Amino acid sequence: MTDTTILPIGPELARSTGKYIGAHVSASPGVSSSPAAALAIGAGAFALFTRNPSRWASKAISDKEADAFKAACADAGYMPEVILPHDSYLINLGAPDPEKLVKSREAFADELARCEQLGLKMLNFHPGSHLNEMTPEECLDRIAESINLALEKSSGVKAVIENTAGQGSNLGFNFSQIARIIEGVDDKSRIGVCIDSCHAFAAGYDLASEEGYRAMWDEFDSVIGPQYLSGMHINDSKKGLGSHVDRHAPIGEGMIGTDFFRRLVADKRTDGIPLILETPVEERWPAEIAMLYSFVP
C-alpha cells in the first residue's frame, strides 16, 4: 500500500467532504466504547456488533449503557445515519428448518430492538441461505416475510440488505435477488441495500475496470433503484472475479485494485452514506482511511 500521512480526520472532515469513511470497530467492553474506537482511527463513520455475533442469546443492553453510547456518539460527532451496525452471523432469515427459522426471526427482531434502543437508524444483515432444501425463489420470499415480521415489532430502524459473494447456497449475490426481497417487503421506507465491494467482485461484478464499475451501477439503478443505497463495505478481494469466495484484502492489495476505490470515493452517489472498511489488518485502518480521504476530489 502507498505510504500515507495519517491525519486527524474523523467526523469533521467527513462532514466537510460528504464522505463518511470508517471501519467496523470493536464494541468491547461495551457498545459505548465504540465511538472512541472509531475516533482513534480517524473514522468518519463506523460499524459495530451490538451483541455477540456468534451466539444466539446475548446480554441485554442496559439503559445506562445505551445512554452512554448516545452521549459518546454525540460528543464525537457521529450521527446515527452514518453508523451501520451488523447483525449476528447465525441468523438465517430464509432458513428451511422451522426451528432455526423461529430462532433467526427472534434474534433479528432483537437486533432491531437493540438498534432502536441505541438511537440507531439502520441494521445491516446478510439475506439468508436455502441450504439446498428449498428453491432460491421460495427462500427469497421467506426472507422478505421474515423482514416484515421483524419490522412490525420495531420502529425507526431500516433493515439494510448486504449483497453476498454467493458462497454455497447463500442468496443475495445478484441485484435481481435483492430486488425480489425488496419487492416482498411491505414498508419500502424501511428497507435498504449495502454493497460490499469484495462480495460484488466475487459474485461477478467487474469492479476492477471502469466499464465494469459503470455497468454495476447501471444495473443497480435499473434493477433495485438508487434510492435504496444505504451504505457500503469497501474491501479489496483476495480472490478473482466471479470466484464466489469471500476473502477480503487490504485496499489496493487485492484483485480489485486501487483504481476502484479512487472511482468510488470520487463518485457523488456515495456522498452521505457510511463507507465501511472490513479489511483484514486492523492496524492499517488509520492509513487506509487517510488514503481513501486523499482520493476525494
N, C-alpha and C positions, 0 to 999 in steps of 0.2 A: 504494500500500500504506500502511496506517496506520503512523504513526511508532511504533516500539517501542524501549524501552530495552534495550540489549544487555547481558546479564548473563553472568557466568562460569557457564556451565551444565555441559555435559559429562556424563560418566558418573555422577557423584554424584547429580545431580538426576534423571537417567534412572532410576536405581535407586529413588530415593525416591518417584517418581511412577508407576513402572511403564511409562512411555512412552519408548521408545528412538528418539528423533527425530534424524536426521542427514542426511548428503548423500553423494553419490558423489564422493570426493576423488581427487586425483592420487596416483599411486604412483611418480612421478618424483622423484629419480633411481633409486629402488628401492622395493620394497614396504615396507621397514622405515621409510620416511619417512611412510607414510600415517596411522598413528595420531597423529602430531604435527599433520598437516594437519587431521585431524578435530577434535582438541582445540582447535586455533586458532580454529575457527568455533563452538565451543560445542556440538559434536555429542555426542549420547548413543549414537550408533551410526554406522556408516559402510559404504559400499560402495567397491569398487575393482576395477580390472582387474589380474590377476596376470601378464598378458602383453599384448603389443601387440594390441589388438582388431582391427586392420586388416591383420594378416599371418598367414599360415598357420603359419610357423615363428617361434619366439621363443627367446631365450637362456634356458637353464635357470636356475632359482633355486639359488644356492649354499647349502650347508648353513649357512654363516656368515650369509648374508642372511636365511635362514629363521629362524635362532635370534635374530637381531636383531629381526625382525618380532614374534616371540612375546614377547620381552622388552619391546619398546616397547608392545605391547598391554597386557601385564600392568602395566607402570609407569603407563600412562594410565588403566587401569581398564576396558578394553574386553574383554568376554567374547566368545569365538568365536561364541556363539549370537546375537549382535546385529551380526555382521559379515556382509555379504551380497555376496560377490564376483560379478562378472558375466562371462560368457564372451565369446569373440570374436564380432564381428558377422558373420564369414564363415561360421560354422558353420550348416549346414542338415541337421538330423538326419533329415529326410524327403526328402532330395534324390532326384529321379528319375534323375539321371545317376550310374551306378555309380562312376565315378572320384571325383566330388565327394562322394558318399556315404562312400566309404572315407576321404577326407581329412577330412571332417567328423567321422566317428566317431573317428579317430585324434586329432584336435585336442580333441575333447570329453573323451576319456579322459585326455589330457594336462592339461586344465583341472582335472579331478577330482584327478589326482595332485598338482598344484600346491597345491590346497586342502588335501589331506591332509598334504603336506609342511609347510604353514604352520600346521597345527593347527586349520584352519577346519572348520566343520560343514555349510556349505551352498554350493551353486553355482547361481546364478540364470541362466536361459537362455531364449531365445525358441524356441518349439517347432520351427518349420520351415515350408517352403513347397512346394506341389505344382507350382508354375510352369506350371500348366495342361497338365501332361504325365502326370498320373495323377489318379485321383479323390481327393477330400478324405479319404474313408474309408481308402483304401489308404495315403495319406500319413500319416495319424494312427497307423495300425498300424505303419508303418515307423519313425515317431518313437519309439514305445514299444519296438520291437525295438532301436533304437539305444541307448536309455537302458539297457535290460537288459544289452547287451553292455558298455557302459561301467561300469556298477555292478559287474559281475562282476570287473573289473580293479582295483577300489579298495575301500576300506572306510572307514566312519565319516563319509562326506560325503553329504548329501542333495541330490538333483537337484531344483531348485525351478523349476517352470514359470511363466513370466511370460505373462499374457494379452496379446494384441496388439490393435491398432486395426483389424485386418482390411484393411490396405492390400494391394492387388494380390491375390496368391494366398497370402498369409500366413495360417496357421491358428492356432487358439487364441484366437479373438476372442469366443467364447461359452463358457459353462461346460460345455455338453454336449460340445464338442470336447475340452476339457481333461479331462473325466471319462473320455472314451474312451481317452485316452492313459494316464491313471492305471490304468484297468481292465487295460490291457495290460502294466503294469509288475509284475514278479514280486514284488519286495520292497517292499511298500507302506510299510514303515517308512522307506524312503529316497527318498520322493517327496513333494514339497510344491508349494505354489502361492504366487506373489507377484502380488498385484493391483496393476496400475498404474492410477491413477485417471483419467489422461488417456486411456489406451488404452480403458478400460472405457466412458467417456463417448463417445468417438469411435465405439465399436462399438455404441452404442445403449442403454447403461445410464444412466438419467437420474439421475445423482448430484447434480444441481443442486437437486432437490426432496426434501423429507423423505420423501414417499411413494416416490419412485424409489430413494432410499437404502435404505429398509427392504426394498423389493422385490428389490434386488440381493442383499442378504444372505440373504433368504429363499431365493432361487434358488441361491445358493452353497451354503447349508447343505443343501438338499434334493438338489441335483444332484451336488455334489462332496463336501461334508462339512466341517464346521468344523475337524476335526482336521488337515486338510491346509493350513490357512492358516499360512504360514511367514514372511511379510513383505509389505511394501507399498512401492510407489513412489508418492509423494504429490505430484502435479503438477496444476496447473490446465491448461486446454486452450484454445489459440488458436482452434480450430475448433468448430463446433457439434455438437450431439447427433446421433449416427449418421452423422457425416461420413466415417468411416473414414480420417481424416487424422491422423497422429501429429505434432502440433505442441504442445510444452509451453509453458506460460505461467507467469509468476510467481504466487505464491499470491494469490488474490483479484483478479487482473487478467485472468482468462480467462472462458470461458463457464460454467464450473462454479460459481465464486464462493466467497466466504469461508465461508458457512454450512456447506458440505460439510465443510470442514476443522475447524470447530467440532464438528460431529457426530462426526467420525472420532476426534478426539483425546479426546472425552468417552466414547467407546464402549469398554466393557470388553473387547470381542473383540480390540481392538488392543493390549492390555496384553502386554508381554513379547516383542514381535516387532520387528524393525527396520523403522522407518518412514523411508524414504529419499527425500530431495529430489533430483530431477533437473531442477529449474527452470533456465531458460536463463541467468540472470545470477548468476554465482558470487559476485560481490561482495555480493549480497543474502542469501546463505545465513545469515550470523550473525543478521541481523534476522529472516529468515523462521523460523529455528529458535526464536528467542526468542519470536516472535509465537505460534507453534504451542504452545509450552510455556505461554504465558499463557492458552491456551484450556483447559488441563487443569483440571477441576473442583477 
